[in-house]
Amino acid sequence: MFVLSISLNQKVFPYLYEIFFLQFLMETLNLSYWEKTSFYNSDVIIIGSGIVGLNAAITIKKQQPNVSVTILERGFLPAGASTKNAGFACFGSLSELIEQEKSGTIALQELIGKRWKGLQKLRSLVGDSRLDFQINGGFELFKPTQSALSEECVSKIGHFNDIIQDITNEKTAFSIANSRIETFGFEGIDCLIENKLEAQLNPGQMIKALTELAISLRVTILNSCTVHRFEESDTSLLVSTSQGEFKCKKLLFCTNAFASQLLPQLDLKPGRGQVLITKPIENLKLKGTFHYDKGYYYFRNVGDRVLLGGGRNLDFFTEETHQFGETPLVQNTLIRLLKEVILPNTAFEIDQKWSGIMAFGPELSPIIKEVSTNVFCAVRCNGMGIAIGSQTVEEAGEMVLKSI
């Protein structure tokens, strides 16, 4: 075993240490001439191989097939939330829309339009069968103690139906569905509002299909490649990574919450979402997607299993992190919600737990802009990456192409 010993004081010489380490790494990578000339130079480098990064690459290659595109991904699979989310193909529950409308009705209508168009573009790009796309409806639950909130939501049904009709041509997307509370087997719920346009999909199959499409368009995807820094040279951008130094003409960040680690000027904050899934449950009554407590909790059926996530509102400070993991506070609350509300008379076992990192900010819209010369970003999906991803990257892809 070979051990690298460095006597430099890392606190005093952090940049010198990093440069030394990268030089050492380049020597140990044992790159051939063929590898360096075939993989390390591109017209466009995209950081992040999630839904936004893949869609951006696809958009660029479809419009300009001769532009070379490389995606660099820090994880073996996409880090962040693209394959770790709950698979909600939605544009927001009523209580969420009411909160978001505080930024203005026109702004909200534009955002709902982008979410809806993004979903339709994703479906047309990949196909419903590949996505395992199912329109089973979405439902928002309210307890008796939330009567003021539920009454406000009920009073706003007509208002939001009018807004959504202009976008979807559906006149009655939202409706009261109290008759289905008993059908689903919920306990302690006295109001249920349905959105019949909401759907669910398989995020793993979504990313797999997008990856296959990107590769078919001759996009290069390199995994386990962490970007440490980037800088401009006279003729190109130099991107230093755990796998060596790459060169490109344009650099596009599609790493959502993780973008702030290299672009600290961006107005966004990470938000961890903790998720669990049960083992199969015989005669499961649930079918569809469900929102609870202003969308801070969300659950759905995955076949005959129940997937449940959320709870970051219990401790915003702790959940505002780039670190994956679970906490007893959130996990115990999720289990209690399963036992007392969702599956009150049904035995269940937890099969698996995981977490994903989302990005949030003070504004509803994603950040799509040129942050410095030849450096762009498409980030901050505010927990709606599946819905808005395809629409977001079309704007980002076109922005990059215009600068080439």
Buried (B, 14 or more C-beta within 10 A) or exposed (E): EEEEEEEEEEEEEEEEBBEBBBEEBBEEEEBEEEEBEEBBBBBBBBBBBBBBBBBBBBBBBEEBEEBBBBBBBBBEBBBBBBBBBBBBBBBBBBBBBBBBBEBEEEBBBBBBBBBBBBBEBBBEBBEBEBBBBBEBBBBBBBBEEBEEBBEEBBEBBEBBBEBBEEBBEEEEBBBBBEEBBEEBBBEEBBBBBBBBBBBBBBBBBBBBBBBEBBEEBEBBBBBEBBBBEBEEEEEBBBBBBBBBBBBBBBBBBBBBBBBBEBBEEBEBBBBBBBBBBBEEBEEBBBBBBBBBBBBBBBBBBBEBBBBBBBBBBBEEEEBBBEEBEBBEBBBEBBBEBBBEBBBEEBEBEBEEBBBBBBBBBEBBBBBBBBBEEBBBBBBBBBBBBBBBBBBBBBBBBBBBBEEE
